[in-house]
């Protein structure tokens, strides 16, 4: 059976509260019962002190215990008078009178166990010689004695066995009523907690239900769904994380659609040119000349470069691009790459400012072919976008932990808002898609993947020469 989190939370809270209330109820009852017995014993002790005063007055009048020993009824009357706080009956007030025959019957030496719990049976009177006058001291383990004195002399002892268990009907009735009251209070607390917990659990579960509904919408492809953030607790943080996830998925979906559109455009353009050229040759509109074949070959090579770049970029994203790292000198590779591009740079009339003295003897753990591809892409980017007659500066600097390589070119520059997107795939600054101006926008994306694969960092900013400034940081520890 499926139980919602709302009722699980409700049952958990109620179970915790019930456990606490029951524990408090049981401990309270035990403590009340113990305290009530202590109160009864204290009350009986007070009555015993009153009885002691009466006995001392009786001894002072008689000078001995003979009259009390011979008249047990007087002892019983004194006990009951102390118990009920009422005067003795008229025929017992004068202890010198001879009591009726039935009142002179001796008190039995033993009492039934149920009678021993009563106050009268737990009182013991001893004379000065520790002989028992009245009571049953041999039937109790613990008796607290109070000395009886006359003119400074001990004339006897009055003892009371503390009560261990309540037997009085009124006391038991009072204790029963208190237990019933405590039980009703405990039950009321649990019911009140249940009524109070219901709206609390509903409020706590409401964000979870909202998140569950939004998650289902997200799985259906609705990436615009968002959840409100109303709290600063863990549920509020979960809502914020969900919204960030939805933002990321929406951006990825937009990027995927843009990626498909850009790839389609980049592939369609050379294919359209090739198709037009070939159809022109088939219709004999154009003749097969070396210039025509060269144009067709150029379009094929452009298409081939695009496919190769896409393949390398996809392999890099999948982590399947192989890197054969070894200890190599990156400055040597950079110099060799510049020498390869030197003729084309000269044809473009770019003035070169090369300063590779810093870190010339350093070696790092890297892939030689990938680093050459990295430098070639950056030089190709400057060659393609920098205006003829411009300037290209390449310099290096190093510290104890990294080697930094700078590529700075001249106009045209890049707007500040476009710098953060330069390393995105298929991103080109110009709004038009004139392929004569630039490539497919994959070169810098490949550069970023190569640098990150070597544990480095690459960033773009505006060049002081008016163009683009690319910084590459490579760690010296590999």
URQUIRA-V82929 format. One record per residue. N is the residue number from 1. RES is the residue in three letters. SS is DSSP state (hx for helix, st for strand, lp for the rest). PHI is phi in degrees with one decimal (NA if undefined). OMEGA is omega as a letter, one per 40 degrees, with the letter a starting at -180 (NA if undefined). Layout:
<<N | RES | SS | PHI | OMEGA> <N | RES | SS | PHI | OMEGA>>
This chain:
<<1 | UNK | lp | NA | a> <2 | UNK | lp | -85.1 | i> <3 | UNK | lp | -114.0 | a> <4 | UNK | lp | -69.5 | a> <5 | UNK | hx | -64.8 | i> <6 | UNK | hx | -61.4 | a> <7 | UNK | hx | -76.0 | i> <8 | UNK | hx | -63.0 | i> <9 | UNK | hx | -66.0 | i> <10 | UNK | hx | -62.1 | i> <11 | UNK | hx | -64.6 | i> <12 | UNK | hx | -64.6 | i> <13 | UNK | hx | -65.4 | i> <14 | UNK | hx | -63.9 | i> <15 | UNK | hx | -63.1 | i> <16 | UNK | hx | -64.6 | i> <17 | UNK | hx | -64.3 | a> <18 | UNK | hx | -62.4 | i> <19 | UNK | hx | -62.5 | i> <20 | UNK | hx | -65.2 | a> <21 | UNK | hx | -64.3 | i> <22 | UNK | hx | -63.0 | i> <23 | UNK | hx | -62.9 | i> <24 | UNK | hx | -63.1 | i> <25 | UNK | hx | -62.9 | a> <26 | UNK | hx | -66.7 | i> <27 | UNK | hx | -64.4 | i> <28 | UNK | hx | -63.2 | i> <29 | UNK | hx | -63.7 | i> <30 | UNK | hx | -61.6 | a> <31 | UNK | hx | -67.6 | i> <32 | UNK | hx | -65.7 | i> <33 | UNK | hx | -61.9 | i> <34 | UNK | hx | -65.6 | i> <35 | UNK | hx | -65.1 | a> <36 | UNK | hx | -69.7 | i> <37 | UNK | hx | -64.4 | i> <38 | UNK | hx | -62.7 | i> <39 | UNK | hx | -64.1 | i> <40 | UNK | hx | -63.2 | i> <41 | UNK | hx | -64.7 | i> <42 | UNK | hx | -65.8 | i> <43 | UNK | hx | -65.6 | i> <44 | UNK | hx | -67.6 | i> <45 | UNK | hx | -64.2 | i> <46 | UNK | hx | -65.6 | i> <47 | UNK | hx | -66.3 | i> <48 | UNK | hx | -65.9 | i> <49 | UNK | hx | -63.7 | i> <50 | UNK | hx | -63.9 | i> <51 | UNK | hx | -63.7 | i> <52 | UNK | hx | -60.5 | i> <53 | UNK | hx | -62.7 | i> <54 | UNK | hx | -65.3 | i> <55 | UNK | hx | -66.4 | i> <56 | UNK | hx | -63.5 | i> <57 | UNK | hx | -65.8 | i> <58 | UNK | hx | -65.3 | i> <59 | UNK | hx | -66.1 | i> <60 | UNK | hx | -63.2 | i> <61 | UNK | hx | -75.8 | a> <62 | UNK | hx | -99.5 | a> <63 | UNK | lp | 84.6 | i> <64 | UNK | lp | -161.4 | i> <65 | UNK | lp | -103.9 | a> <66 | UNK | hx | -64.0 | a> <67 | UNK | hx | -63.1 | i> <68 | UNK | hx | -71.5 | a> <69 | UNK | hx | -67.8 | a> <70 | UNK | hx | -81.0 | a> <71 | UNK | lp | -123.8 | i> <72 | UNK | hx | -56.9 | a> <73 | UNK | hx | -63.4 | i> <74 | UNK | hx | -64.8 | i> <75 | UNK | hx | -60.5 | i> <76 | UNK | hx | -64.1 | i> <77 | UNK | hx | -67.1 | i> <78 | UNK | hx | -62.5 | i> <79 | UNK | hx | -62.4 | a> <80 | UNK | hx | -70.8 | i> <81 | UNK | hx | -62.4 | i> <82 | UNK | hx | -67.8 | a> <83 | UNK | hx | -71.8 | a> <84 | UNK | hx | -102.5 | i> <85 | UNK | lp | 57.8 | i> <86 | UNK | lp | -130.7 | a> <87 | UNK | lp | -67.6 | i> <88 | UNK | lp | -66.7 | i> <89 | UNK | lp | -61.9 | a> <90 | UNK | hx | -54.6 | a> <91 | UNK | hx | -76.3 | i> <92 | UNK | hx | -113.2 | a> <93 | UNK | hx | -68.6 | i> <94 | UNK | lp | -95.9 | a> <95 | UNK | lp | -70.7 | i> <96 | UNK | lp | -79.0 | i> <97 | UNK | lp | -71.0 | i> <98 | UNK | lp | -75.3 | a> <99 | UNK | lp | -73.3 | i> <100 | UNK | lp | -58.2 | a> <101 | UNK | hx | -62.7 | a> <102 | UNK | hx | -71.6 | i> <103 | UNK | hx | -85.0 | i> <104 | UNK | hx | -97.8 | i> <105 | UNK | lp | -70.0 | a> <106 | UNK | lp | -65.6 | i> <107 | UNK | lp | -76.1 | a> <108 | UNK | lp | -61.1 | a> <109 | UNK | lp | -78.5 | a> <110 | UNK | lp | -135.7 | i> <111 | UNK | lp | -125.3 | i> <112 | UNK | lp | -59.7 | a> <113 | UNK | lp | -57.3 | a> <114 | UNK | lp | -69.4 | i> <115 | UNK | hx | -76.8 | a> <116 | UNK | hx | -65.8 | a> <117 | UNK | hx | -81.9 | a> <118 | UNK | lp | -77.3 | a> <119 | UNK | hx | -58.7 | a> <120 | UNK | hx | -60.1 | a> <121 | UNK | hx | -78.9 | a> <122 | UNK | hx | -96.4 | i> <123 | UNK | st | -90.7 | a> <124 | UNK | st | -127.2 | i> <125 | UNK | st | -120.2 | i> <126 | UNK | st | -115.9 | i> <127 | UNK | st | -87.4 | a> <128 | UNK | lp | -65.8 | i> <129 | UNK | lp | -93.0 | i> <130 | UNK | lp | 67.9 | i> <131 | UNK | lp | -84.4 | a> <132 | UNK | st | -78.3 | i> <133 | UNK | st | -90.6 | i> <134 | UNK | st | -144.5 | i> <135 | UNK | lp | 108.3 | a> <136 | UNK | lp | -132.9 | a> <137 | UNK | hx | -63.6 | a> <138 | UNK | hx | -71.8 | a> <139 | UNK | hx | -102.5 | a> <140 | UNK | lp | -129.6 | a> <141 | UNK | lp | -81.8 | a> <142 | UNK | lp | -134.4 | i> <143 | UNK | lp | -136.0 | i> <144 | UNK | st | -98.0 | a> <145 | UNK | st | -101.9 | i> <146 | UNK | st | -118.7 | a> <147 | UNK | st | -68.6 | i> <148 | UNK | st | -103.4 | a> <149 | UNK | st | -125.1 | i> <150 | UNK | st | -142.3 | a> <151 | UNK | lp | 54.1 | i> <152 | UNK | lp | 81.4 | a> <153 | UNK | st | -107.0 | i> <154 | UNK | st | -73.9 | a> <155 | UNK | st | -106.3 | a> <156 | UNK | st | 164.7 | i> <157 | UNK | st | -136.8 | i> <158 | UNK | st | -114.4 | a> <159 | UNK | st | -116.2 | i> <160 | UNK | st | -142.7 | i> <161 | UNK | lp | -80.8 | a> <162 | UNK | lp | -60.3 | a> <163 | UNK | lp | -80.7 | i> <164 | UNK | lp | -97.4 | a> <165 | UNK | lp | -146.7 | a> <166 | UNK | lp | -76.7 | i> <167 | UNK | lp | -131.1 | a> <168 | UNK | lp | -65.0 | a> <169 | UNK | hx | -62.0 | i> <170 | UNK | hx | -66.3 | i> <171 | UNK | hx | -64.8 | i> <172 | UNK | hx | -64.1 | i> <173 | UNK | hx | -64.4 | i> <174 | UNK | hx | -63.2 | i> <175 | UNK | hx | -63.6 | i> <176 | UNK | hx | -64.0 | i> <177 | UNK | hx | -64.0 | i> <178 | UNK | hx | -66.0 | i> <179 | UNK | hx | -62.0 | i> <180 | UNK | hx | -64.0 | i> <181 | UNK | hx | -64.8 | i> <182 | UNK | hx | -60.7 | i> <183 | UNK | hx | -63.2 | i> <184 | UNK | hx | -64.9 | i> <185 | UNK | hx | -63.7 | i> <186 | UNK | hx | -61.4 | i> <187 | UNK | hx | -63.3 | i> <188 | UNK | hx | -63.0 | i> <189 | UNK | hx | -63.9 | i> <190 | UNK | hx | -63.5 | i> <191 | UNK | hx | -64.4 | i> <192 | UNK | hx | -63.2 | i> <193 | UNK | hx | -62.9 | i> <194 | UNK | hx | -63.4 | i> <195 | UNK | hx | -65.1 | a> <196 | UNK | hx | -77.2 | a> <197 | UNK | hx | -77.4 | a> <198 | UNK | hx | -55.4 | i> <199 | UNK | hx | -66.3 | i> <200 | UNK | hx | -66.2 | i> <201 | UNK | hx | -63.7 | i> <202 | UNK | hx | -62.5 | a> <203 | UNK | hx | -69.1 | i> <204 | UNK | hx | -69.5 | a> <205 | UNK | hx | -82.9 | a> <206 | UNK | hx | -56.2 | i> <207 | UNK | hx | -62.4 | i> <208 | UNK | hx | -65.4 | i> <209 | UNK | hx | -63.2 | i> <210 | UNK | hx | -62.8 | i> <211 | UNK | hx | -64.8 | i> <212 | UNK | hx | -63.9 | i> <213 | UNK | hx | -64.7 | i> <214 | UNK | hx | -65.4 | i> <215 | UNK | hx | -64.4 | i> <216 | UNK | hx | -62.6 | i> <217 | UNK | hx | -64.2 | a> <218 | UNK | hx | -65.9 | i> <219 | UNK | hx | -68.4 | i> <220 | UNK | lp | -82.2 | i> <221 | UNK | lp | 99.3 | i> <222 | UNK | lp | -86.6 | a> <223 | UNK | lp | -82.9 | i> <224 | UNK | lp | -91.0 | a> <225 | UNK | lp | -70.3 | i> <226 | UNK | lp | -139.0 | i> <227 | UNK | lp | -111.8 | i> <228 | UNK | lp | -69.9 | i> <229 | UNK | lp | -110.4 | a> <230 | UNK | lp | -110.3 | a> <231 | UNK | lp | -131.8 | i> <232 | UNK | lp | -109.0 | a> <233 | UNK | lp | -90.1 | a> <234 | UNK | hx | -62.9 | i> <235 | UNK | hx | -67.3 | i> <236 | UNK | hx | -64.1 | i> <237 | UNK | hx | -64.9 | i> <238 | UNK | hx | -63.3 | i> <239 | UNK | hx | -64.5 | i> <240 | UNK | hx | -64.0 | i> <241 | UNK | hx | -63.9 | i> <242 | UNK | hx | -63.0 | i> <243 | UNK | hx | -64.0 | i> <244 | UNK | hx | -65.3 | i> <245 | UNK | hx | -62.3 | i> <246 | UNK | hx | -63.5 | i> <247 | UNK | hx | -61.2 | a> <248 | UNK | hx | -63.5 | i> <249 | UNK | hx | -64.6 | i> <250 | UNK | hx | -65.2 | i> <251 | UNK | hx | -65.2 | i> <252 | UNK | hx | -64.6 | i> <253 | UNK | hx | -65.9 | i> <254 | UNK | hx | -63.1 | i> <255 | UNK | hx | -65.0 | i> <256 | UNK | hx | -63.5 | i> <257 | UNK | hx | -64.6 | i> <258 | UNK | hx | -65.9 | i> <259 | UNK | hx | -61.2 | i> <260 | UNK | hx | -63.0 | i> <261 | UNK | hx | -64.3 | a> <262 | UNK | hx | -67.6 | i> <263 | UNK | hx | -62.5 | i> <264 | UNK | hx | -60.0 | i> <265 | UNK | hx | -66.0 | a> <266 | UNK | hx | -64.3 | i> <267 | UNK | hx | -79.2 | a> <268 | UNK | hx | -68.6 | a> <269 | UNK | hx | -63.8 | i> <270 | UNK | hx | -65.6 | i> <271 | UNK | hx | -66.2 | i> <272 | UNK | hx | -64.9 | i> <273 | UNK | hx | -64.2 | i> <274 | UNK | hx | -61.2 | a> <275 | UNK | hx | -63.3 | i> <276 | UNK | hx | -64.0 | i> <277 | UNK | hx | -64.3 | a> <278 | UNK | hx | -65.9 | i> <279 | UNK | hx | -64.9 | i> <280 | UNK | hx | -64.6 | i> <281 | UNK | hx | -67.9 | i> <282 | UNK | hx | -64.7 | i> <283 | UNK | lp | -83.2 | i> <284 | UNK | lp | 58.8 | i> <285 | UNK | lp | -72.7 | i> <286 | UNK | lp | -121.1 | i> <287 | UNK | lp | -91.5 | i> <288 | UNK | lp | -78.9 | a> <289 | UNK | lp | -125.2 | i> <290 | UNK | hx | -58.0 | i> <291 | UNK | hx | -66.4 | i> <292 | UNK | hx | -64.7 | i> <293 | UNK | hx | -62.9 | i> <294 | UNK | hx | -64.8 | i> <295 | UNK | hx | -66.9 | i> <296 | UNK | hx | -63.3 | i> <297 | UNK | hx | -63.0 | i> <298 | UNK | hx | -63.2 | i> <299 | UNK | hx | -66.7 | i> <300 | UNK | hx | -63.7 | i> <301 | UNK | hx | -66.3 | i> <302 | UNK | hx | -63.5 | i> <303 | UNK | hx | -65.3 | i> <304 | UNK | hx | -65.2 | i> <305 | UNK | hx | -62.9 | i> <306 | UNK | hx | -63.0 | a> <307 | UNK | hx | -66.1 | i> <308 | UNK | hx | -64.1 | i> <309 | UNK | hx | -64.5 | i> <310 | UNK | hx | -62.7 | i> <311 | UNK | hx | -65.5 | a> <312 | UNK | hx | -65.5 | i> <313 | UNK | hx | -65.9 | i> <314 | UNK | hx | -66.7 | i> <315 | UNK | hx | -64.2 | i> <316 | UNK | hx | -66.7 | i> <317 | UNK | hx | -65.0 | i> <318 | UNK | hx | -81.2 | a> <319 | UNK | lp | 76.6 | a> <320 | UNK | lp | -98.1 | i> <321 | UNK | lp | -75.3 | a> <322 | UNK | lp | -79.1 | i> <323 | UNK | lp | -130.2 | i> <324 | UNK | lp | -104.5 | a> <325 | UNK | st | -87.4 | i> <326 | UNK | st | -153.7 | a> <327 | UNK | st | -76.1 | a> <328 | UNK | st | -133.8 | i> <329 | UNK | lp | -98.9 | a> <330 | UNK | hx | -65.7 | a> <331 | UNK | hx | -66.8 | i> <332 | UNK | hx | -63.7 | i> <333 | UNK | hx | -64.3 | i> <334 | UNK | hx | -64.2 | i> <335 | UNK | hx | -62.1 | i> <336 | UNK | hx | -62.8 | i> <337 | UNK | hx | -66.2 | i> <338 | UNK | hx | -64.6 | i> <339 | UNK | hx | -63.8 | i> <340 | UNK | hx | -64.6 | a> <341 | UNK | hx | -84.5 | a> <342 | UNK | hx | -56.6 | i> <343 | UNK | hx | -60.0 | a> <344 | UNK | hx | -68.1 | i> <345 | UNK | hx | -64.3 | i> <346 | UNK | hx | -66.4 | i> <347 | UNK | hx | -62.5 | i> <348 | UNK | lp | -83.6 | i> <349 | UNK | lp | 58.1 | i> <350 | UNK | lp | -94.4 | i> <351 | UNK | st | -78.7 | a> <352 | UNK | st | -105.7 | i> <353 | UNK | st | -126.6 | a> <354 | UNK | st | -109.4 | i> <355 | UNK | st | -139.8 | a> <356 | UNK | lp | -114.7 | a> <357 | UNK | lp | -71.4 | a> <358 | UNK | lp | -71.1 | i> <359 | UNK | lp | 76.5 | a> <360 | UNK | lp | -63.8 | a> <361 | UNK | lp | -97.0 | a> <362 | UNK | lp | -78.9 | i> <363 | UNK | lp | -126.6 | i> <364 | UNK | st | -130.1 | i> <365 | UNK | st | -85.5 | a> <366 | UNK | st | -155.2 | i> <367 | UNK | st | -95.5 | a> <368 | UNK | hx | -63.2 | a> <369 | UNK | hx | -66.2 | a> <370 | UNK | hx | -68.4 | i> <371 | UNK | hx | -65.2 | i> <372 | UNK | hx | -65.1 | i> <373 | UNK | hx | -64.2 | i> <374 | UNK | hx | -60.0 | a> <375 | UNK | hx | -65.9 | i> <376 | UNK | hx | -65.7 | i> <377 | UNK | hx | -62.9 | a> <378 | UNK | hx | -69.1 | i> <379 | UNK | hx | -67.0 | i> <380 | UNK | hx | -64.4 | i> <381 | UNK | hx | -63.6 | i> <382 | UNK | hx | -67.4 | a> <383 | UNK | hx | -64.9 | a> <384 | UNK | hx | -77.8 | a> <385 | UNK | hx | -101.8 | a> <386 | UNK | lp | -75.0 | a> <387 | UNK | lp | -66.7 | i> <388 | UNK | lp | -56.3 | a> <389 | UNK | lp | 83.0 | a> <390 | UNK | lp | -82.6 | a> <391 | UNK | st | -137.2 | i> <392 | UNK | st | -131.0 | i> <393 | UNK | st | -115.8 | i> <394 | UNK | st | -128.6 | i> <395 | UNK | st | -144.9 | a> <396 | UNK | st | -128.3 | i> <397 | UNK | st | -153.2 | a> <398 | UNK | st | -141.7 | i> <399 | UNK | lp | -130.6 | a> <400 | UNK | lp | -71.4 | a> <401 | UNK | lp | -118.7 | a> <402 | UNK | st | -153.3 | i> <403 | UNK | st | -113.0 | a> <404 | UNK | st | -115.0 | i> <405 | UNK | st | -119.2 | a> <406 | UNK | st | -112.6 | i> <407 | UNK | st | -119.2 | a> <408 | UNK | st | -125.6 | i> <409 | UNK | st | -124.9 | a> <410 | UNK | st | -99.1 | a> <411 | UNK | lp | -56.1 | e> <412 | UNK | lp | -79.5 | a> <413 | UNK | lp | -93.9 | a> <414 | UNK | lp | -123.2 | i> <415 | UNK | lp | -62.7 | a> <416 | UNK | hx | -59.2 | a> <417 | UNK | hx | -71.6 | a> <418 | UNK | hx | -92.8 | a> <419 | UNK | hx | -61.6 | a> <420 | UNK | lp | -70.4 | a> <421 | UNK | lp | -101.8 | a> <422 | UNK | lp | -62.5 | a> <423 | UNK | lp | -91.6 | i> <424 | UNK | lp | -77.8 | a> <425 | UNK | lp | -65.3 | i> <426 | UNK | lp | 62.2 | i> <427 | UNK | lp | -95.5 | i> <428 | UNK | lp | -130.9 | a> <429 | UNK | lp | -65.7 | a> <430 | UNK | lp | -69.2 | a> <431 | UNK | lp | -73.1 | i> <432 | UNK | lp | -78.3 | i> <433 | UNK | lp | -114.4 | i> <434 | UNK | lp | -74.6 | a> <435 | UNK | lp | -68.6 | i> <436 | UNK | lp | -74.3 | a> <437 | UNK | lp | -83.8 | a> <438 | UNK | lp | -148.0 | a> <439 | UNK | lp | -88.4 | a> <440 | UNK | lp | -86.3 | i> <441 | UNK | lp | 82.4 | a> <442 | UNK | lp | -110.4 | a> <443 | UNK | hx | -61.2 | a> <444 | UNK | hx | -69.9 | i> <445 | UNK | hx | -63.9 | i> <446 | UNK | hx | -65.5 | i> <447 | UNK | hx | -60.4 | i> <448 | UNK | hx | -62.2 | i> <449 | UNK | hx | -64.5 | i> <450 | UNK | hx | -66.3 | a> <451 | UNK | hx | -63.6 | i> <452 | UNK | hx | -66.0 | i> <453 | UNK | hx | -65.8 | i> <454 | UNK | lp | -94.4 | i> <455 | UNK | lp | 76.1 | a> <456 | UNK | lp | -104.8 | a> <457 | UNK | st | -143.0 | i> <458 | UNK | st | -132.2 | a> <459 | UNK | st | -145.7 | a> <460 | UNK | st | -125.1 | i> <461 | UNK | st | -151.4 | a> <462 | UNK | st | -75.8 | a> <463 | UNK | lp | -83.3 | i> <464 | UNK | lp | -64.9 | i> <465 | UNK | lp | -85.6 | i> <466 | UNK | st | 103.4 | a> <467 | UNK | st | -110.3 | a> <468 | UNK | st | -113.7 | i> <469 | UNK | st | -119.6 | i> <470 | UNK | st | -106.7 | i> <471 | UNK | st | -110.6 | i> <472 | UNK | st | -118.9 | i> <473 | UNK | st | -114.3 | i> <474 | UNK | st | -116.1 | a> <475 | UNK | st | -69.8 | a> <476 | UNK | lp | -79.2 | a> <477 | UNK | lp | -88.7 | i> <478 | UNK | lp | 80.1 | NA>>
